[in-house]
């Protein structure tokens, strides 16, 4: 006699997207939204690279981080626009650097915090 299935089998959630993977604690209900945001970022990144330099690679990676982090807790307000985020990062970093040529990881974390706060839903 065959065993009865007591639970419907769940299809495992894909935790990889090309070169990206999501942490195990990432909420499954936000996967679709994150995939859509990654689609938008990838299209923006390809177009931006065609324009040529200057292009800050780290800020590009930070756009992915913002999408990942703020989608995880569903705290992003408004329309997700990678170019707007990138430009805002450049502007905020210029203020933080105050004319210095280089910046530190501390400066970058400070900049990310400010940009994310500007786009966070008020609770």
Buried (B, 14 or more C-beta within 10 A) or exposed (E): EEEEEEEEEEEEEEEEBEEBEBEEEBEEEBBEBBBEBBEBBBEBBEEBEEEEEEEEEEBBEBBBEBBBBBBBEEBBEEEBBBBBBBEBBEEBBEEBBEEEEEBEEEBBEBBBEBBBEEBEEEE
